[in-house]
């Protein structure tokens, strides 16, 4: 079972520090930077004004800094969940509570999930206290291969959750894309290429572009967004699983050379790893998917991420398909370290695995210089753990987002504390035995 974070905060604890402008030095702990490097024992992390100043061994503590002794603990970059529906869904299975998929709208690429972000979502606090500090939230496709524009958010306990709105476009190809486009993969690619062609028409002559009539296949708002995608100003995240679909998507760069592609899912990515690496396309892959849930995942293997990484592919791990919450990313990463010891399996070393759930998603979007690691200048998303973050027996002790210490409470911890030691009291009449 996942360890539960500490329930109480004591005066003078890191959580009582809420000023972003102060300088904090966390000393003596094992530092996990999140950039692919190995853990550093006896290291120091310094943050100030919401940013990382320095992290590593031999880092000087600035005069006047608040010093937190992390001896025997780990100081690590916060986890980044991608792609996810955090803040977009209040209750699974209740359509009215979900802003993930729009099935009956005439718009597709223009849909912007950032306007629906709910910073008070119960799920945000649940994930935050377990070490997730930032997320790439994505819509799901409804009646098109294009799902809409995703956003980057933080999980801080404040009303300003959006780090970057309209950060990427999300698209479905493969089985789901084919169904959305009319039933087949050829229909999906026809829809995608026609939309791109219309976007180019819009670019050439906006005044002559239809896009507003009832019968228009692409609305003007969609065309405006797709121009950004074609120009490489907005990354295009494409969900594909089958090896042949991956090849087809990589082929789009021939016709549209400025596309900034990111592949999501890629269960059969190991079969075309050299081609992905040669195209220099990053992937956000499902980890440990070895039981095919669909025909397009027949060749799934737990060694997928490791084999792609060995071939030179830039690999991050996806929270897609995670049934235990976005924080189970660390379980995925830890298991990829563990399977390196299993004969015939290919996994990741510790540094690679931890980077795949921290800096990896940020790098895939081209935002690695802003967040995802403890390198100097990045946002100060820091988690103090009581042990190795990739061990399920470990739990966060403190969490900072943008340098601000976060409350270590959630609905789950409140319910745990409420019922941990039940006391006898008056019961409703329905509970009385007659």
TORKOL-4160 file (C-alpha; in steps of 0.2 Angstrom, whole numbers, padded with zeros to 4 digits, m for minus):
434
<pt num="1" X="0000" Y="0000" Z="0000"/>
<pt num="2" X="0005" Y="0018" Z="m0003"/>
<pt num="3" X="0012" Y="0026" Z="0013"/>
<pt num="4" X="0002" Y="0040" Z="0020"/>
<pt num="5" X="0010" Y="0057" Z="0023"/>
<pt num="6" X="0012" Y="0065" Z="0040"/>
<pt num="7" X="m0005" Y="0071" Z="0046"/>
<pt num="8" X="0000" Y="0085" Z="0058"/>
<pt num="9" X="0010" Y="0101" Z="0056"/>
<pt num="10" X="0020" Y="0108" Z="0071"/>
<pt num="11" X="0025" Y="0126" Z="0074"/>
<pt num="12" X="0041" Y="0129" Z="0066"/>
<pt num="13" X="0039" Y="0115" Z="0053"/>
<pt num="14" X="0043" Y="0119" Z="0035"/>
<pt num="15" X="0024" Y="0120" Z="0031"/>
<pt num="16" X="0022" Y="0135" Z="0042"/>
<pt num="17" X="0033" Y="0145" Z="0030"/>
<pt num="18" X="0022" Y="0152" Z="0017"/>
<pt num="19" X="0031" Y="0167" Z="0010"/>
<pt num="20" X="0037" Y="0165" Z="m0008"/>
<pt num="21" X="0051" Y="0178" Z="m0006"/>
<pt num="22" X="0061" Y="0170" Z="0008"/>
<pt num="23" X="0077" Y="0160" Z="0005"/>
<pt num="24" X="0076" Y="0142" Z="0011"/>
<pt num="25" X="0091" Y="0130" Z="0012"/>
<pt num="26" X="0087" Y="0111" Z="0015"/>
<pt num="27" X="0103" Y="0103" Z="0020"/>
<pt num="28" X="0110" Y="0086" Z="0024"/>
<pt num="29" X="0098" Y="0075" Z="0014"/>
<pt num="30" X="0099" Y="0064" Z="m0001"/>
<pt num="31" X="0096" Y="0075" Z="m0016"/>
<pt num="32" X="0087" Y="0069" Z="m0032"/>
<pt num="33" X="0088" Y="0083" Z="m0045"/>
<pt num="34" X="0077" Y="0075" Z="m0058"/>
<pt num="35" X="0088" Y="0078" Z="m0073"/>
<pt num="36" X="0093" Y="0060" Z="m0075"/>
<pt num="37" X="0108" Y="0061" Z="m0063"/>
<pt num="38" X="0110" Y="0049" Z="m0049"/>
<pt num="39" X="0105" Y="0054" Z="m0031"/>
<pt num="40" X="0117" Y="0064" Z="m0021"/>
<pt num="41" X="0120" Y="0060" Z="m0003"/>
<pt num="42" X="0123" Y="0074" Z="0010"/>
<pt num="43" X="0117" Y="0087" Z="m0002"/>
<pt num="44" X="0109" Y="0104" Z="m0001"/>
<pt num="45" X="0095" Y="0113" Z="m0010"/>
<pt num="46" X="0093" Y="0132" Z="m0009"/>
<pt num="47" X="0077" Y="0141" Z="m0016"/>
<pt num="48" X="0073" Y="0159" Z="m0016"/>
<pt num="49" X="0059" Y="0170" Z="m0024"/>
<pt num="50" X="0050" Y="0154" Z="m0030"/>
<pt num="51" X="0065" Y="0147" Z="m0039"/>
<pt num="52" X="0079" Y="0135" Z="m0037"/>
<pt num="53" X="0096" Y="0144" Z="m0033"/>
<pt num="54" X="0107" Y="0128" Z="m0032"/>
<pt num="55" X="0106" Y="0110" Z="m0028"/>
<pt num="56" X="0119" Y="0097" Z="m0025"/>
<pt num="57" X="0134" Y="0093" Z="m0014"/>
<pt num="58" X="0145" Y="0107" Z="m0007"/>
<pt num="59" X="0131" Y="0121" Z="m0010"/>
<pt num="60" X="0134" Y="0136" Z="0001"/>
<pt num="61" X="0120" Y="0141" Z="0013"/>
<pt num="62" X="0116" Y="0159" Z="0010"/>
<pt num="63" X="0117" Y="0171" Z="0025"/>
<pt num="64" X="0100" Y="0173" Z="0033"/>
<pt num="65" X="0092" Y="0158" Z="0025"/>
<pt num="66" X="0079" Y="0147" Z="0034"/>
<pt num="67" X="0089" Y="0131" Z="0036"/>
<pt num="68" X="0079" Y="0114" Z="0037"/>
<pt num="69" X="0089" Y="0099" Z="0042"/>
<pt num="70" X="0085" Y="0084" Z="0030"/>
<pt num="71" X="0097" Y="0072" Z="0037"/>
<pt num="72" X="0091" Y="0054" Z="0034"/>
<pt num="73" X="0078" Y="0061" Z="0022"/>
<pt num="74" X="0077" Y="0064" Z="0003"/>
<pt num="75" X="0075" Y="0081" Z="m0006"/>
<pt num="76" X="0068" Y="0078" Z="m0023"/>
<pt num="77" X="0060" Y="0087" Z="m0038"/>
<pt num="78" X="0041" Y="0086" Z="m0038"/>
<pt num="79" X="0033" Y="0074" Z="m0049"/>
<pt num="80" X="0024" Y="0080" Z="m0065"/>
<pt num="81" X="0009" Y="0070" Z="m0071"/>
<pt num="82" X="0005" Y="0069" Z="m0089"/>
<pt num="83" X="m0007" Y="0068" Z="m0098"/>
<pt num="84" X="m0020" Y="0069" Z="m0085"/>
<pt num="85" X="m0038" Y="0075" Z="m0081"/>
<pt num="86" X="m0033" Y="0083" Z="m0064"/>
<pt num="87" X="m0044" Y="0098" Z="m0060"/>
<pt num="88" X="m0056" Y="0094" Z="m0075"/>
<pt num="89" X="m0066" Y="0080" Z="m0066"/>
<pt num="90" X="m0074" Y="0080" Z="m0049"/>
<pt num="91" X="m0082" Y="0063" Z="m0050"/>
<pt num="92" X="m0078" Y="0049" Z="m0061"/>
<pt num="93" X="m0093" Y="0042" Z="m0071"/>
<pt num="94" X="m0104" Y="0058" Z="m0068"/>
<pt num="95" X="m0105" Y="0067" Z="m0084"/>
<pt num="96" X="m0110" Y="0084" Z="m0077"/>
<pt num="97" X="m0094" Y="0084" Z="m0067"/>
<pt num="98" X="m0082" Y="0082" Z="m0081"/>
<pt num="99" X="m0075" Y="0095" Z="m0093"/>
<pt num="100" X="m0064" Y="0082" Z="m0102"/>
<pt num="101" X="m0073" Y="0077" Z="m0118"/>
<pt num="102" X="m0086" Y="0088" Z="m0128"/>
<pt num="103" X="m0095" Y="0076" Z="m0140"/>
<pt num="104" X="m0108" Y="0088" Z="m0147"/>
<pt num="105" X="m0099" Y="0104" Z="m0151"/>
<pt num="106" X="m0094" Y="0110" Z="m0168"/>
<pt num="107" X="m0077" Y="0115" Z="m0161"/>
<pt num="108" X="m0062" Y="0104" Z="m0159"/>
<pt num="109" X="m0044" Y="0110" Z="m0160"/>
<pt num="110" X="m0050" Y="0127" Z="m0152"/>
<pt num="111" X="m0056" Y="0120" Z="m0136"/>
<pt num="112" X="m0046" Y="0127" Z="m0121"/>
<pt num="113" X="m0047" Y="0116" Z="m0105"/>
<pt num="114" X="m0038" Y="0130" Z="m0095"/>
<pt num="115" X="m0055" Y="0139" Z="m0093"/>
<pt num="116" X="m0062" Y="0124" Z="m0084"/>
<pt num="117" X="m0048" Y="0121" Z="m0072"/>
<pt num="118" X="m0054" Y="0119" Z="m0054"/>
<pt num="119" X="m0041" Y="0124" Z="m0041"/>
<pt num="120" X="m0052" Y="0118" Z="m0027"/>
<pt num="121" X="m0054" Y="0100" Z="m0034"/>
<pt num="122" X="m0052" Y="0087" Z="m0020"/>
<pt num="123" X="m0041" Y="0077" Z="m0031"/>
<pt num="124" X="m0027" Y="0091" Z="m0032"/>
<pt num="125" X="m0024" Y="0090" Z="m0013"/>
<pt num="126" X="m0025" Y="0071" Z="m0013"/>
<pt num="127" X="m0011" Y="0071" Z="m0026"/>
<pt num="128" X="m0001" Y="0085" Z="m0019"/>
<pt num="129" X="0002" Y="0078" Z="m0002"/>
<pt num="130" X="0009" Y="0062" Z="m0011"/>
<pt num="131" X="0022" Y="0072" Z="m0021"/>
<pt num="132" X="0014" Y="0078" Z="m0037"/>
<pt num="133" X="0017" Y="0096" Z="m0039"/>
<pt num="134" X="0013" Y="0100" Z="m0058"/>
<pt num="135" X="0003" Y="0092" Z="m0072"/>
<pt num="136" X="m0001" Y="0092" Z="m0090"/>
<pt num="137" X="m0019" Y="0092" Z="m0091"/>
<pt num="138" X="m0027" Y="0086" Z="m0108"/>
<pt num="139" X="m0044" Y="0085" Z="m0115"/>
<pt num="140" X="m0051" Y="0069" Z="m0124"/>
<pt num="141" X="m0057" Y="0069" Z="m0142"/>
<pt num="142" X="m0075" Y="0069" Z="m0144"/>
<pt num="143" X="m0081" Y="0070" Z="m0162"/>
<pt num="144" X="m0064" Y="0073" Z="m0171"/>
<pt num="145" X="m0046" Y="0068" Z="m0171"/>
<pt num="146" X="m0042" Y="0084" Z="m0162"/>
<pt num="147" X="m0047" Y="0085" Z="m0144"/>
<pt num="148" X="m0042" Y="0103" Z="m0140"/>
<pt num="149" X="m0029" Y="0113" Z="m0131"/>
<pt num="150" X="m0021" Y="0106" Z="m0115"/>
<pt num="151" X="m0013" Y="0116" Z="m0101"/>
<pt num="152" X="0001" Y="0115" Z="m0088"/>
<pt num="153" X="m0005" Y="0118" Z="m0070"/>
<pt num="154" X="0002" Y="0117" Z="m0053"/>
<pt num="155" X="m0006" Y="0108" Z="m0038"/>
<pt num="156" X="m0003" Y="0122" Z="m0025"/>
<pt num="157" X="m0017" Y="0127" Z="m0013"/>
<pt num="158" X="m0021" Y="0144" Z="m0021"/>
<pt num="159" X="m0033" Y="0150" Z="m0034"/>
<pt num="160" X="m0020" Y="0153" Z="m0048"/>
<pt num="161" X="m0017" Y="0135" Z="m0054"/>
<pt num="162" X="m0013" Y="0138" Z="m0073"/>
<pt num="163" X="0005" Y="0139" Z="m0077"/>
<pt num="164" X="0003" Y="0140" Z="m0095"/>
<pt num="165" X="m0014" Y="0140" Z="m0104"/>
<pt num="166" X="m0015" Y="0133" Z="m0122"/>
<pt num="167" X="0002" Y="0124" Z="m0120"/>
<pt num="168" X="m0001" Y="0110" Z="m0132"/>
<pt num="169" X="m0014" Y="0102" Z="m0144"/>
<pt num="170" X="m0020" Y="0084" Z="m0141"/>
<pt num="171" X="m0025" Y="0073" Z="m0155"/>
<pt num="172" X="m0031" Y="0055" Z="m0156"/>
<pt num="173" X="m0025" Y="0043" Z="m0170"/>
<pt num="174" X="m0025" Y="0024" Z="m0170"/>
<pt num="175" X="m0041" Y="0015" Z="m0164"/>
<pt num="176" X="m0049" Y="0029" Z="m0155"/>
<pt num="177" X="m0045" Y="0042" Z="m0169"/>
<pt num="178" X="m0052" Y="0031" Z="m0182"/>
<pt num="179" X="m0069" Y="0029" Z="m0172"/>
<pt num="180" X="m0070" Y="0048" Z="m0169"/>
<pt num="181" X="m0067" Y="0051" Z="m0188"/>
<pt num="182" X="m0080" Y="0039" Z="m0194"/>
<pt num="183" X="m0074" Y="0021" Z="m0191"/>
<pt num="184" X="m0057" Y="0018" Z="m0198"/>
<pt num="185" X="m0039" Y="0024" Z="m0198"/>
<pt num="186" X="m0040" Y="0031" Z="m0216"/>
<pt num="187" X="m0054" Y="0042" Z="m0211"/>
<pt num="188" X="m0044" Y="0049" Z="m0196"/>
<pt num="189" X="m0029" Y="0053" Z="m0207"/>
<pt num="190" X="m0041" Y="0061" Z="m0220"/>
<pt num="191" X="m0049" Y="0072" Z="m0207"/>
<pt num="192" X="m0032" Y="0077" Z="m0200"/>
<pt num="193" X="m0024" Y="0082" Z="m0217"/>
<pt num="194" X="m0040" Y="0091" Z="m0222"/>
<pt num="195" X="m0040" Y="0101" Z="m0206"/>
<pt num="196" X="m0022" Y="0105" Z="m0209"/>
<pt num="197" X="m0026" Y="0110" Z="m0227"/>
<pt num="198" X="m0040" Y="0121" Z="m0222"/>
<pt num="199" X="m0029" Y="0129" Z="m0209"/>
<pt num="200" X="m0016" Y="0133" Z="m0222"/>
<pt num="201" X="m0030" Y="0141" Z="m0233"/>
<pt num="202" X="m0035" Y="0152" Z="m0218"/>
<pt num="203" X="m0017" Y="0157" Z="m0216"/>
<pt num="204" X="m0016" Y="0163" Z="m0234"/>
<pt num="205" X="m0033" Y="0172" Z="m0234"/>
<pt num="206" X="m0042" Y="0174" Z="m0218"/>
<pt num="207" X="m0055" Y="0185" Z="m0225"/>
<pt num="208" X="m0060" Y="0172" Z="m0238"/>
<pt num="209" X="m0061" Y="0158" Z="m0226"/>
<pt num="210" X="m0078" Y="0152" Z="m0222"/>
<pt num="211" X="m0077" Y="0144" Z="m0205"/>
<pt num="212" X="m0093" Y="0152" Z="m0199"/>
<pt num="213" X="m0107" Y="0144" Z="m0209"/>
<pt num="214" X="m0117" Y="0129" Z="m0202"/>
<pt num="215" X="m0109" Y="0117" Z="m0215"/>
<pt num="216" X="m0091" Y="0122" Z="m0213"/>
<pt num="217" X="m0080" Y="0107" Z="m0209"/>
<pt num="218" X="m0068" Y="0118" Z="m0199"/>
<pt num="219" X="m0072" Y="0133" Z="m0188"/>
<pt num="220" X="m0061" Y="0149" Z="m0189"/>
<pt num="221" X="m0056" Y="0146" Z="m0171"/>
<pt num="222" X="m0050" Y="0129" Z="m0175"/>
<pt num="223" X="m0041" Y="0135" Z="m0190"/>
<pt num="224" X="m0032" Y="0149" Z="m0180"/>
<pt num="225" X="m0026" Y="0136" Z="m0167"/>
<pt num="226" X="m0020" Y="0123" Z="m0181"/>
<pt num="227" X="m0009" Y="0137" Z="m0189"/>
<pt num="228" X="0000" Y="0137" Z="m0173"/>
<pt num="229" X="0002" Y="0119" Z="m0173"/>
<pt num="230" X="0008" Y="0119" Z="m0191"/>
<pt num="231" X="0021" Y="0132" Z="m0187"/>
<pt num="232" X="0028" Y="0123" Z="m0172"/>
<pt num="233" X="0022" Y="0136" Z="m0160"/>
<pt num="234" X="0011" Y="0124" Z="m0151"/>
<pt num="235" X="0017" Y="0106" Z="m0148"/>
<pt num="236" X="0006" Y="0092" Z="m0155"/>
<pt num="237" X="0003" Y="0078" Z="m0143"/>
<pt num="238" X="m0003" Y="0062" Z="m0152"/>
<pt num="239" X="m0010" Y="0047" Z="m0144"/>
<pt num="240" X="m0005" Y="0031" Z="m0154"/>
<pt num="241" X="0000" Y="0014" Z="m0148"/>
<pt num="242" X="0003" Y="0002" Z="m0163"/>
<pt num="243" X="0020" Y="0002" Z="m0171"/>
<pt num="244" X="0012" Y="0005" Z="m0189"/>
<pt num="245" X="0002" Y="0020" Z="m0182"/>
<pt num="246" X="0018" Y="0027" Z="m0174"/>
<pt num="247" X="0027" Y="0026" Z="m0191"/>
<pt num="248" X="0012" Y="0035" Z="m0199"/>
<pt num="249" X="0013" Y="0049" Z="m0187"/>
<pt num="250" X="0031" Y="0051" Z="m0188"/>
<pt num="251" X="0028" Y="0052" Z="m0207"/>
<pt num="252" X="0018" Y="0068" Z="m0204"/>
<pt num="253" X="0034" Y="0078" Z="m0202"/>
<pt num="254" X="0038" Y="0075" Z="m0220"/>
<pt num="255" X="0023" Y="0085" Z="m0226"/>
<pt num="256" X="0023" Y="0097" Z="m0211"/>
<pt num="257" X="0042" Y="0099" Z="m0206"/>
<pt num="258" X="0039" Y="0112" Z="m0192"/>
<pt num="259" X="0027" Y="0101" Z="m0182"/>
<pt num="260" X="0033" Y="0098" Z="m0164"/>
<pt num="261" X="0027" Y="0081" Z="m0161"/>
<pt num="262" X="0026" Y="0072" Z="m0145"/>
<pt num="263" X="0020" Y="0054" Z="m0145"/>
<pt num="264" X="0008" Y="0048" Z="m0130"/>
<pt num="265" X="0005" Y="0030" Z="m0126"/>
<pt num="266" X="0016" Y="0021" Z="m0138"/>
<pt num="267" X="0014" Y="0003" Z="m0131"/>
<pt num="268" X="0023" Y="m0004" Z="m0146"/>
<pt num="269" X="0036" Y="0010" Z="m0147"/>
<pt num="270" X="0050" Y="m0003" Z="m0144"/>
<pt num="271" X="0047" Y="m0010" Z="m0161"/>
<pt num="272" X="0051" Y="0007" Z="m0169"/>
<pt num="273" X="0062" Y="0014" Z="m0156"/>
<pt num="274" X="0076" Y="0018" Z="m0169"/>
<pt num="275" X="0064" Y="0027" Z="m0180"/>
<pt num="276" X="0057" Y="0038" Z="m0165"/>
<pt num="277" X="0075" Y="0042" Z="m0160"/>
<pt num="278" X="0080" Y="0047" Z="m0177"/>
<pt num="279" X="0065" Y="0058" Z="m0179"/>
<pt num="280" X="0070" Y="0066" Z="m0162"/>
<pt num="281" X="0052" Y="0065" Z="m0156"/>
<pt num="282" X="0050" Y="0063" Z="m0137"/>
<pt num="283" X="0037" Y="0051" Z="m0130"/>
<pt num="284" X="0026" Y="0050" Z="m0115"/>
<pt num="285" X="0024" Y="0032" Z="m0113"/>
<pt num="286" X="0013" Y="0020" Z="m0102"/>
<pt num="287" X="0024" Y="0011" Z="m0091"/>
<pt num="288" X="0023" Y="m0008" Z="m0087"/>
<pt num="289" X="0009" Y="m0010" Z="m0100"/>
<pt num="290" X="0011" Y="m0029" Z="m0104"/>
<pt num="291" X="m0006" Y="m0035" Z="m0105"/>
<pt num="292" X="m0014" Y="m0029" Z="m0121"/>
<pt num="293" X="m0031" Y="m0020" Z="m0117"/>
<pt num="294" X="m0034" Y="m0017" Z="m0136"/>
<pt num="295" X="m0029" Y="m0024" Z="m0153"/>
<pt num="296" X="m0017" Y="m0010" Z="m0155"/>
<pt num="297" X="m0007" Y="m0015" Z="m0140"/>
<pt num="298" X="m0004" Y="m0033" Z="m0144"/>
<pt num="299" X="0015" Y="m0031" Z="m0143"/>
<pt num="300" X="0015" Y="m0022" Z="m0126"/>
<pt num="301" X="0029" Y="m0026" Z="m0115"/>
<pt num="302" X="0036" Y="m0020" Z="m0098"/>
<pt num="303" X="0053" Y="m0017" Z="m0106"/>
<pt num="304" X="0045" Y="m0004" Z="m0118"/>
<pt num="305" X="0052" Y="0011" Z="m0109"/>
<pt num="306" X="0069" Y="0004" Z="m0106"/>
<pt num="307" X="0071" Y="m0002" Z="m0124"/>
<pt num="308" X="0066" Y="0015" Z="m0131"/>
<pt num="309" X="0078" Y="0024" Z="m0119"/>
<pt num="310" X="0092" Y="0012" Z="m0124"/>
<pt num="311" X="0089" Y="0017" Z="m0142"/>
<pt num="312" X="0091" Y="0035" Z="m0138"/>
<pt num="313" X="0072" Y="0040" Z="m0137"/>
<pt num="314" X="0068" Y="0054" Z="m0124"/>
<pt num="315" X="0056" Y="0045" Z="m0113"/>
<pt num="316" X="0044" Y="0051" Z="m0100"/>
<pt num="317" X="0031" Y="0041" Z="m0091"/>
<pt num="318" X="0012" Y="0044" Z="m0093"/>
<pt num="319" X="m0001" Y="0043" Z="m0079"/>
<pt num="320" X="m0013" Y="0037" Z="m0093"/>
<pt num="321" X="m0021" Y="0021" Z="m0087"/>
<pt num="322" X="m0016" Y="0024" Z="m0069"/>
<pt num="323" X="m0030" Y="0017" Z="m0058"/>
<pt num="324" X="m0023" Y="0022" Z="m0041"/>
<pt num="325" X="m0021" Y="0041" Z="m0044"/>
<pt num="326" X="m0008" Y="0051" Z="m0053"/>
<pt num="327" X="0005" Y="0048" Z="m0039"/>
<pt num="328" X="0007" Y="0030" Z="m0044"/>
<pt num="329" X="0019" Y="0037" Z="m0057"/>
<pt num="330" X="0033" Y="0033" Z="m0044"/>
<pt num="331" X="0027" Y="0015" Z="m0043"/>
<pt num="332" X="0029" Y="0014" Z="m0062"/>
<pt num="333" X="0046" Y="0022" Z="m0061"/>
<pt num="334" X="0052" Y="0011" Z="m0046"/>
<pt num="335" X="0046" Y="m0005" Z="m0055"/>
<pt num="336" X="0056" Y="0000" Z="m0071"/>
<pt num="337" X="0072" Y="0001" Z="m0059"/>
<pt num="338" X="0067" Y="m0016" Z="m0052"/>
<pt num="339" X="0065" Y="m0025" Z="m0068"/>
<pt num="340" X="0083" Y="m0021" Z="m0073"/>
<pt num="341" X="0087" Y="m0035" Z="m0061"/>
<pt num="342" X="0075" Y="m0047" Z="m0070"/>
<pt num="343" X="0084" Y="m0058" Z="m0084"/>
<pt num="344" X="0078" Y="m0054" Z="m0101"/>
<pt num="345" X="0070" Y="m0037" Z="m0096"/>
<pt num="346" X="0076" Y="m0019" Z="m0100"/>
<pt num="347" X="0072" Y="m0005" Z="m0088"/>
<pt num="348" X="0079" Y="0011" Z="m0082"/>
<pt num="349" X="0092" Y="0016" Z="m0070"/>
<pt num="350" X="0087" Y="0026" Z="m0055"/>
<pt num="351" X="0091" Y="0043" Z="m0062"/>
<pt num="352" X="0083" Y="0039" Z="m0079"/>
<pt num="353" X="0067" Y="0033" Z="m0070"/>
<pt num="354" X="0065" Y="0048" Z="m0058"/>
<pt num="355" X="0068" Y="0060" Z="m0073"/>
<pt num="356" X="0054" Y="0051" Z="m0082"/>
<pt num="357" X="0042" Y="0057" Z="m0069"/>
<pt num="358" X="0049" Y="0074" Z="m0066"/>
<pt num="359" X="0059" Y="0083" Z="m0080"/>
<pt num="360" X="0053" Y="0071" Z="m0093"/>
<pt num="361" X="0036" Y="0078" Z="m0097"/>
<pt num="362" X="0042" Y="0096" Z="m0095"/>
<pt num="363" X="0056" Y="0093" Z="m0108"/>
<pt num="364" X="0044" Y="0085" Z="m0120"/>
<pt num="365" X="0034" Y="0101" Z="m0120"/>
<pt num="366" X="0050" Y="0111" Z="m0122"/>
<pt num="367" X="0047" Y="0118" Z="m0104"/>
<pt num="368" X="0062" Y="0109" Z="m0096"/>
<pt num="369" X="0070" Y="0126" Z="m0092"/>
<pt num="370" X="0055" Y="0131" Z="m0082"/>
<pt num="371" X="0050" Y="0117" Z="m0071"/>
<pt num="372" X="0053" Y="0098" Z="m0068"/>
<pt num="373" X="0070" Y="0097" Z="m0059"/>
<pt num="374" X="0080" Y="0105" Z="m0045"/>
<pt num="375" X="0092" Y="0113" Z="m0058"/>
<pt num="376" X="0096" Y="0132" Z="m0055"/>
<pt num="377" X="0083" Y="0144" Z="m0061"/>
<pt num="378" X="0068" Y="0131" Z="m0062"/>
<pt num="379" X="0052" Y="0133" Z="m0052"/>
<pt num="380" X="0055" Y="0128" Z="m0034"/>
<pt num="381" X="0044" Y="0113" Z="m0034"/>
<pt num="382" X="0052" Y="0103" Z="m0020"/>
<pt num="383" X="0047" Y="0087" Z="m0010"/>
<pt num="384" X="0055" Y="0082" Z="0006"/>
<pt num="385" X="0053" Y="0063" Z="0008"/>
<pt num="386" X="0056" Y="0052" Z="0023"/>
<pt num="387" X="0065" Y="0039" Z="0011"/>
<pt num="388" X="0068" Y="0035" Z="m0007"/>
<pt num="389" X="0054" Y="0043" Z="m0017"/>
<pt num="390" X="0053" Y="0027" Z="m0028"/>
<pt num="391" X="0050" Y="0016" Z="m0014"/>
<pt num="392" X="0032" Y="0014" Z="m0009"/>
<pt num="393" X="0036" Y="0013" Z="0009"/>
<pt num="394" X="0041" Y="0032" Z="0008"/>
<pt num="395" X="0030" Y="0047" Z="0010"/>
<pt num="396" X="0032" Y="0065" Z="0008"/>
<pt num="397" X="0035" Y="0075" Z="0024"/>
<pt num="398" X="0034" Y="0093" Z="0016"/>
<pt num="399" X="0030" Y="0100" Z="m0001"/>
<pt num="400" X="0034" Y="0117" Z="m0009"/>
<pt num="401" X="0027" Y="0123" Z="m0025"/>
<pt num="402" X="0035" Y="0139" Z="m0033"/>
<pt num="403" X="0044" Y="0140" Z="m0016"/>
<pt num="404" X="0028" Y="0141" Z="m0006"/>
<pt num="405" X="0026" Y="0127" Z="0007"/>
<pt num="406" X="0010" Y="0118" Z="0005"/>
<pt num="407" X="m0003" Y="0111" Z="0018"/>
<pt num="408" X="0000" Y="0093" Z="0020"/>
<pt num="409" X="m0019" Y="0089" Z="0022"/>
<pt num="410" X="m0031" Y="0082" Z="0010"/>
<pt num="411" X="m0049" Y="0075" Z="0010"/>
<pt num="412" X="m0041" Y="0058" Z="0012"/>
<pt num="413" X="m0030" Y="0062" Z="0027"/>
<pt num="414" X="m0045" Y="0071" Z="0035"/>
<pt num="415" X="m0056" Y="0055" Z="0033"/>
<pt num="416" X="m0041" Y="0044" Z="0039"/>
<pt num="417" X="m0039" Y="0055" Z="0055"/>
<pt num="418" X="m0058" Y="0055" Z="0058"/>
<pt num="419" X="m0060" Y="0036" Z="0058"/>
<pt num="420" X="m0043" Y="0031" Z="0063"/>
<pt num="421" X="m0048" Y="0030" Z="0081"/>
<pt num="422" X="m0067" Y="0029" Z="0082"/>
<pt num="423" X="m0076" Y="0034" Z="0098"/>
<pt num="424" X="m0092" Y="0027" Z="0104"/>
<pt num="425" X="m0106" Y="0040" Z="0104"/>
<pt num="426" X="m0124" Y="0042" Z="0100"/>
<pt num="427" X="m0130" Y="0033" Z="0084"/>
<pt num="428" X="m0144" Y="0037" Z="0072"/>
<pt num="429" X="m0160" Y="0027" Z="0075"/>
<pt num="430" X="m0156" Y="0016" Z="0060"/>
<pt num="431" X="m0141" Y="0009" Z="0068"/>
<pt num="432" X="m0150" Y="0004" Z="0084"/>
<pt num="433" X="m0154" Y="m0015" Z="0087"/>
<pt num="434" X="m0171" Y="m0019" Z="0091"/>
